[in-house]
Amino acid sequence: MIAELGETQMQIGIDSFAAAYDDASLAVSASDRLRNLVEQIEFADQVGLDVFGIGEHHRRDYLDSAPAVILGAAAARTHRIRLTSAVTVLSSADPVRVFQNFATLDLLSQGRAEMVVGRGSFIDSFPLFGFKLEDYDSLFAEKLDLLLKIRENEHVHWSGKHRAALTGQGVYPRPVQNPFPIWLGVGGTPQSFARAGALGLPLMVAIIGGETRRFRPLIDLYRETGKRFGHSPDRMRVGVHALGYVARTTQERVRSVMTCACWSNGGDLSRCGNSATGTSAHSTN
């Protein structure tokens, strides 16, 4: 993860999907893998990385179905690094519970938590939690609206189509940070970039493949929309999540890339192992 917060400041970090495989693409103990992941987050904090993100998936190949729990374990063993989701699949989640989980993480980490919310790149969570794919767009729009209202108000009045109404109930605990940082995770659709701009939310662009430069017109659309809706430029931060490869030597890195390419062609990126990580960049320019 790489993050630019101004003209001269850039943050660098890592996103992990907690793949249930080691660097040799062999299945490992789920318990050992998660303990090792928390140790990796601790090490990232020690060496000076700025942020560590945990994804959310609901399939056998990944162990990150409860990212806030993993990040909570890491919060107790770190001191400076920021801890975020990458991404929270908001469409199939309860915004009240999502906010409570990450507010609790913010308290445990003493103000180092944030979240990236999106629709996700897999659909496993929809049937798992009883949602219909035909409601894909309306679910996300409605739940994002509720999540932002919870962030703004301790007592919430809200009604929608996909969830029971809130009639002034309090949502607790409240986080250390006010406002709590919520990024909007997007893929490649112009509507998603425009939505983030209209809401004045920081943008996290997931670049799964292809050339980075092809996203520039969409980022321009995001900033132009934000300006049109009256949001100040310092709110319009941009992040980029993309694949990265980490190894002790160049030779090991090349070998890792080739292994990942082979599995990628077979449609199973989880077998790239732990050396395949996510990166992101945030910008206010």
N, C-alpha and C positions, 0 to 999 in steps of 0.2 A: 504494500500500500504506500503510495506516494501522495503527499498532500501539500499544495501550495496555498498559503493563507494570506499572502499579500505579495507586494512586488519583490520582496527579498527573502521571504520566509517560505520554506517548503517542508512538509511533513512526509516521512517515509515510514511505511509499515507493511504488515503482512495480513492477508486473509487466509483462513483455512476452512476447508469443508470437512475436516476430521475424517478423511478417508480411512476405511477399515482395512488398510493394507500398508505394508512398510515400503521402503524405497526399492526393494526388489520385487514389488508387486505381489507379495505373499500375504495371505490373511494372518492377522495377529490377534492376540487376546484383546477384546474390546476394552476391558478394564485397564490393561497396560497401555493401550493406545491413548486413552483419555488422560491417564496420569502423565504420559510423556508429552501430550499436547499442553497441559498446564505447565509443565517444566519448560517447554519451548517458549511459552508466553512470558514466563519468569525470566528466561535468558534474554528474550527480546527487550524486556525492560532494562536489564542490566547493561546491555550493549548500546542502549540509547535510541532504539527505534521509538517512533512516536505513537503508533497505534497498532492494535491487533484486533482483527475482526473474525468472527465465527459465523459461518453460514447456517442455513436451516434446510434440511432435507428430511424426507420421510420414506427412505428406502434402505435396503440392506447394505448398500455399499458405503453408507456414511453414518457417522455416529453423532451428528450435530442436530438431532431433532429438538433439543432443548438448549439453545445457545446461551440463554441467560444463566443457566445452571453452570455451564462450563466457565463462563466469564466471571461468575460469582466466586468460583474456586480460585480463579486467577487473581481476582481482586485482593484476596487475602494474602497473596504472595508477591504482589507487585506494589510499586510506590509512585510511579510517575506516568507510565504508559497509559494511553487512553484505550478503552475497551468498548467495542461496538459489535452490533450484528452485521451480517454481510450476505444476505439481507434477511430481515424478518418478513415472512410470507404473510402479509397483513390480510390478504383476501380471505384466508381460511382461519384466521385467528380472531379472538375477542379483543377489541382495542382496550377495553378496561383492564383485562388481565395482562396484556402486553405492556401497558403503561405501568401497572403495579410491579411487574417483574423488573423492568428497567429502572424504575424509580428506586427499588430496593437495591439494585446493582449500583446505582449512583450513590446511595448512602454508604454501602459497603466500601466503595472505592474512593469515597470522600470527593465526589464530583468529577470523576473521570469517565463516566459512561456516556454513550450516545447510541443511536440506532439508525440504521438505514432500512427503510420500509419499501417493499415492492411487491410485485405479483409473482415473482419467482420464475424459474425457467423449467420447472417440472410441475405436473398437475396431480401428483400423488396425494397431496393433502386435501384436495377437494372431496373425493369420495370418503377418505378417512374420517373427515369431520362433518360429513353430511351436507356438503354444498354441491350445487349444480354448476357444471361448466358453462351453461348458457348464461349464468349470472356473473361471468368472469369480470366484466368491466364494472358493472353496477356494484358488486361486492366491494371492490377495491375503492371506488370513489366514495361510497358511503362510509366505509370503515376508516378511511383516511380523514374524512370530515369529523367523525366522532373522536378519533385520536387527537386531532388538533384542538378540538373543544375541551377535551380532558386536560391537555397541556395548559390551556389558557385559564381553566376554571376549576376550582376545588370542588364546587357543587355544580353538577351538570344537568342541564335541561336539553333533551335531544330526542328526536324520534326518526325512525327510518323504516325501510322495508324488510331488512334482513335480520334485525335484532330487536329485542324488546326495548321500549322507550325508557329513558332515564328522566326522572321527574324531580330532580334536585338532590339526588343522592351524592354523597361525598365519595371521592376516589382517593384512596390512601394506600401507601404513604406518598408524600410529596417529595420530589427529588431535591438534591442540593442545588443543582443548576436551575436557574429560572431566566429565560425559558430553557427547557431541556432540549438538547440538540437532536433534531429529527431531520435526516436526509431522505430525499426521494430517490430510490434506485430505479433506473430506467434502462431499456434496451436500445432499440433503434427506431421507435415510432415517433414521428413529430408530435403527436398528441400528448405523449408522456412528457416530452421536453417543455412543451407549451404549458402543461398543467403545473409543472414545478415552477416555471417562471411566474405564472399567474398567482400562485400561492406564496411566492417569495421564499421557497424552501431551497436549501442547498442541494446540489445535484450530484448524484453518484452514477456515472456511466459505466455499465458493464460491457466491456469489450471482450467478447468470447473468442472472436476471430476477426480476420480482415485487417485492413489498414486503419490506424488511429485517425489519420487525417480526414477520413470520410465522415467523421462525427463533428467536424468543425462547423458546418452549416447548421447542424442541430443545436450545438451549443450557442451559436449566434442567435438562433431562434429563441432559446431559453432566456438569454440576456435581454433581447429586444422585448420579449413578452413581459419580463419582470419590470423593465423600465416603463412600459406602457401602463402597467398596473400600479405604478408609483412606488416600487420597492427600491431602496437605496442600493447602490452597487456593492457595498460591503456585505450585503446579505446574499448576493448571488455567487456563492462559492461553487466551484466545480471539482468533482473528484472523478478519477478514472480507475476502474478495477480491470486488471488484465493479468494474463498468465505470466509468471516469472519462474526462473529455474535457479535453484541455489545448490551449490556443491562446493567441495573443498578445492577442487582443481578444475581447470578448463576442460580437461579430458573427461572427468566425471560428469560435468555439466552437459557436454555434447552427447554422452552416452544416455543421460537422462532424457534429453530432448528427443533422441531417436526412439527410445522406449515409449515415451509418451505419444509420439507421432504414430507409432504402430498401433497402440491401443486406441488412440483417437480415431484412426481410420476404421476401427472395429466398433466404434460407438460407445466405448466405456472409458471415459476420462478419469474415473476414480482410480483406475489401475496405474495412473501415472506415478503414484507413490507420493511420499511426503515431500520430495524435492520439488514437486510442482506446486507452486503457491500462487496466491493472488496478490496483486499490487494495485494501489490506487493513487490518484493525484487530485488535490483540491486547489482551486484557484479563485482569486477574486478579480483577475484581470479581464 
